[in-house]
Amino acid sequence: MLFAHLSDIHLGFQKHESLQRIEQQVFEKSMDECISRKVDFVLIPGDLFHVNIPEMRVQKFAFAKFRQVHDAGIPIYVVYGSHDFSPVSNSVIDLLAEVGYITKVTRATSNEDDTISLDFLVDEKTGAKIAGLSGLKVGKDREWYEKLDRNSLEAEPGFKIFLFHGGVSEMKADSGMDGDHMPLSLLPKGFAYYAGGHMHKFNHQSFDSHPNVVYPGTPFAGYHADLEDNANGQKRGFVLVEFDDVVKSVEFVEIPNTSYEIIEVNADNRKSDSINQELVEKSKDIDPANKVIIIKVKGELTSGKTADVDISGIREELNSRNAMFINVSKNGLTSKEYSITEAKGANKEEIETNVFSENIGQLRFDHPELLGDEGVKLAKKLLRELGQPVLVNEKRNEYTPRVRDNALAILGLDKDDS
């Protein structure tokens, strides 16, 4: 008997058209592989979608593929991840469950003693017993696990699988995910397989009380940092598990996605002109055609602003040579002359005020209204405007100029000013 384990597919995450095609192709190839290998069932422990209701384009190809797997007689068992979670069962996952293409696993009951009980569902063909908990937002799911009635789950006989979406502290190293992780002891003991989601890199470890704790990782990219890992050789795919009364083997199945080039520059103790020159030289040495290009600049400049490291010219040149997509990472770039100082506060409003107040003194402007308390007020007003959401039925080509014009008005500028 055989089952497949996929996770963190994040359908709908990609915004660039070429990456959207890869995202769809990888998902469809994975499902095709499950069908061709005639798996008995498929497990997806969360973040199947990047948001609970993705755009119609994403829903259309997801429904078509899940219908194909359903028609092949392969059940798919799913729990929510933190991205596709809906507290009122209002997600596209619930639509898929409603039409019968997938089955939601979490069957929880709140007891009078404040514990939470879980029921098993039984896969008809194999007799495997499956239980699991959905992933919530960071930290919230740990409350559920602390209340979980583990005794009843551990007492159940048979071949058991537990689905969960969250990081495990004992497997945190090089997991591909930061944030809160929970101790392994919060998962019920004695299951044959623990199907994990949330960590974006393949990881398979066994512990005395918890054998076969497995994360398949994302099959393509659920965050921009995943693209950088891909460029550095991270393999992507899903997991196939052969079993009878016990797990007999766990096989990682690689699903290739696309080709990459990475340009990395160390900015430590250098000026921006030197870095810009190195970027030009390195870009000449690669063939960018039909590849995802990762440009990563990190380190601390001796002087100037991080904005002086100019990627725009490199981007234009690479695009002229048919680069598929260019991802720029300057998050690790700082300057000795200027760096953001963190500040605390009792709430968001206070934190924003304190961060601007702490940092505005580093700036040099000829206009006094951009400095001191007036500058802090202006910065907060600008931040609020730039954070305005898209209005209902507002198109992107309407949203962008609206926010731009309002921001320019706050600065006392006209869009036609040169």
N, C-alpha and C positions, 0 to 999 in steps of 0.2 A: 504494500500500500504506500501511497505517495501523496504528500501535500506540498503546496507552495506557500511561501511566506514573503509578502511584499510590504513595504511601509514607506511613509513619508514621500508619497508620489507628488504631492503638492500641485495637482493639476490646476492650471489657471494662474500660477505664479508668474510665469514669464510674460513680459510686456513687449519685447522686441519680436517682430513677426518670424524671423528665422529661428529664434530660440523656441517660440511657440510650436513651430513645426517639429523640432527635435523632441520637445516635451511630449507631444502627442505620439510621435513615432516610437519613442522608448516605451511608453505605456502600452501601445498596441502590440509592439514586439514581445513585451513581457507576457501579455495575455495570450498571444499566439503560441508562445513557448509552453505555457501551461496547458493549452489545448493539445498541442502536438505531443507533449510528453504524457498526456492522459492522466493528469493528477486527479486524485479523488476529491480534493477540495482546495480552496484558496483562503489564506488568512491575511487580513489587512488591519493591523492594529493602529490606525489613526493617521491623520493628515493625508487622507486620500485626496482631498481638495485643499487649496490654499486658503479659501474662505468658505463659509457654510453655504453661500449661494453664489457660485461663480457665474461668469457671463454665459449667455446662451450658447456661444460657440463651443465652450468647454463641455457644457452639459450634453450637447448633441453627440459629440464623438464618444463621450463617456457612456452614455446610454446605449449607443450602437454597439460598443465593444462588450459591455456587460451583458447585453442581450445575447450576443454571440456565445459568450462563455456559458450563460444560462441554458441556451439551446443545445450546447454540447453536454449538458447534464452535470455540470461542475458547480456545486454550491460555493458561494463566497461569504465568509463570515467576517464581520467588520465591527470595530468599536470606533467611536469618535476619537480624533486627536484634538489637541488644543486649538488648532486652526479651524477645523470644520465642526467644532462643538456648537451645539445649539441647546440652551437650557429648556426650550419649549418644543423640542423635536421639530424645528423648522429649518431643515437644511435639505440640500439635494440628496444627501445620504438617505434621508427619510423618504424622499420620493422613490429612490431606487429600491428601498425596502418595501414600499407600498405596492409597487408593481411586481415584486417578487424576484428581482434580479440579484439582490443581496439579502443577507440576514444579519440584523443587529444582534450582537452577542449579549450585551449588558442586560441582565435581568435581576435588578436589585430591589430589595425590600427593606425599608427602615423599620426596625423593631422598637418595642416599647423601652427596652433598656439602652436605647441610643446606638445600638450596633447596626451594621448593615449586612444582610444576608444576600448571597448570590446563588441563583439556580444555574444548573448546567443545562446546555442544550446538547443533544446527541446527534452526531452525524449519522444519517440513516444507513449509508452504505458501509462505513467502516466501524461504526460503534464508538468512535472517539468521542470523549466527553469534553465539551468546550465551555469555559467560563471566562469572564473578563470584566474589566472596568474601563470606562472611557477616560481619556485625558481631559483635564480641565485647564484653566489658566494657571500660570505658575504658582505653586504653593497650595492651591485649593485642593488638588487631587490627593495630596498627602493627608488631609483631614479625613478623606474617605477611607484611605488605606488604614489609618489608625483606628477607625471604627469597624473595620472589616471583620466579620465572624470567620476567622481562618480555620477554626476547629472543624466546622461542618464541611468546609472545602477539602481539608486534609483527610477527613475520614472517608470520603467518597472513594470506592474502589474503581479499578479499571484504568485504561489509558487516558490520561487527562492532559489537556492543554490550557494554559492560562494566557489570555491576551491582555496587554497593558500598554499604556502610552506614557512614558516618563523615563527620566534618567535614573540609573542605579549607581550609587556612590562607588561601589566596588569595581565598576567598569568605566569610571569617569575618564581615566587617562586616554587622551587622544580620541575622544568620543566624537568630535566634530560638533559638540554642543556645549555651550556654557549654561549657567543658571543653576537652579536648584536641582539636586538629585536626592533620591530617597535611599535609605539603607535597604539592602536586599531582604533583610528580616521582615519587612512589611509585606512582602509577597508570600502567599501561602506556600508551605513546603510540600514536597512529595509529588509534584506534577512531573510528567515526563518531558514536557517542553514548555518554555516560557517565550511566547512570541512578542517581542518588544518593538515599539516604535518610539520615535523622538530623536534618538541619536542618528546622525546622518552618515556614519561610517559602519561598514560591516564589522560585527564583533560577535564572537561565539565563545562563551566560557562556561565551564561547569564548576559548581561548588558542591560541597558535601550534601547540603540540604536542598539545593536547587540545581539539578542538572540541566544542561542545554538552555542556558539563558542566551537568547540570540537576537541581535539587531541586524537586519539586512542592509540598513542604510538607505539613503535616498537613491532611486535608480537614475536620477539625472542631476537636478539641482533644485533645492527648496529655498536656498539663500544664495546671495551673490558669492559668498566665500566658498561655496561648493564648487563653483566654476574654477576658482583658483586651485582647489584640491584636484579637480579633474585634470587641469593643465600640468599639475605636478605628478600625474600618474595614478591618482586614486581610481580604483576599479569600481564600476557601478553595476548593479543588477539586483537579483533577488535570491532567495534560498529555496532549495528543494530538500525535503526531508522524507527519507524512507523509514517505514516503521511497521512493526506488527504489535506485539505486546509492549515493546520498548522501542526507543529510537535507535535505528540501525546505522544511519548515516545522515550527515548534514552537509549539503553541497552548495557552494556559492556559484550561481550561474551568472556570468558576466554578460551584460547587454551593452555593446559599444554604442556611443552616442555620436560624437563628432571629433574633429581634429583641433588641436590647440597649439598656441605659441605663448610663451610667457616672457615678458621683459621686466626684469627686476633691477632696481637701482638703489644703492645705499647712499642716503643723503647725509650721513653723519659727518660733521665738521666740514661741510662744503657750502658753496654758494650756489644760488639757483642757476646761474649761467653755465656752470660746470655740469650740473645735472641735466639741463636741457640739451647740452651738447652730447652727453652720453646717451640720452634717449634717442637722439637723431641717429647716432652711430649704430646703436643696437637694432633700431628698426630697419636699417638698411640690410642687416644680415639675415633677416627672416623672410620667408615666403608666406605672406598673410592670406593668400587667395583661399576663400571658402573655409576659413578657420576662425575660431573664437580667439581673440587676442587679449591677454591679460597684461595690463601695465600696472606694476606695483612699485610705488616709491615710498620708502620709509626711512626714518632717521631724523636727526636734528640739524637743521641748517645753522650755520654760524651767524647769519644775519639775514635781514629781509623777511618777507612774508611767504607763507606756504603757497599763496596764490601766484607768486613769481615763477613757480615751477609750472611751465606752460605745456599742457598736453594737447591743446587744440590743433597746433600745427602737425604734430605726430598723428593725431587722429585723422586729419584730412588726408595726409599722405598715405596712410594705411588703407583708408577707404578707397582712395584712387587705385589701389592695387587689389581691390575686390575682397577686402576683409569682410567676413560674415558679420562679426559683432566685436566691439571693442569695450572691454570692461576696465575701468580705471579705479585703482585703490590707492588713495592718499591718506587713509585714516591714520596710518602710523607715521605721518610726516608732521614734524613740529619745527619750531624755530627758537633759537636762544633769545632772539630779539623780541619775539612775541609768542606767547603760549597761553592757552585758556586755563585760568585758575578755577578749580571747582569750588562751589560754595553750597552750604546747607541752608535749610529753612524748614519751617513748620508745615508748609504746603507749597503747591506748585507756584502760586503767585509770589510767595516770599522767596522761593529758590530762584525764580527768574530774576527778580529784583537784585538779589544778592550776587548772582553770577555776573550780571551786567555791571553792577557797581564795582565788583572786584577787578574786572578786566578793562573797563573803559579808560582807566588811567594810563594804560600802556599805549593808547592810540594818540596819534598826532594829527590834528586837523586844523585847518585855518578857520573853520567855522565854529565859533564857541557854542552854538546851539547843539552841536553833535557831542559835546563833552559834559561832564558833571551830571547833575540831577536831570537837566533838560535832555541830555543825551540818553540817559537811562529810560526816561519816559518815551522818547522817540523810538528807541530800540524795542521796547515792549509793545508799543503800538504797531510797529512794523511786523514784529513776530506774530501778533494776533492776526493781522491781515494775511500774511503769507500762509498761515495755518487754516485759512477758511476752507471748508469742504466744498465739493462740487454740489451745486443745487440740484434738486430733483428735475430730471429731464434736461439738465444743462449739458451741452456738448463740450468736448475738450477744447474745440476752437473758440468757444464762447467763454469758458472758464478761465483759460490762460490770460487773455487780454483783460478780463475783468479784474483779476487779482493784480496783474501788472500795473494797470492804470491806477487802481486804488493805492498801491504801494508807492507809486511815483507821486501821487497827490499828497500822501503823508510826508514825503520828503520835500514837498514844495516844488516838484519838477514836472515838466510836461513831457509826454512821450516823444514829442518832436524836437525836444532840446538835444543839441549835439554835445 
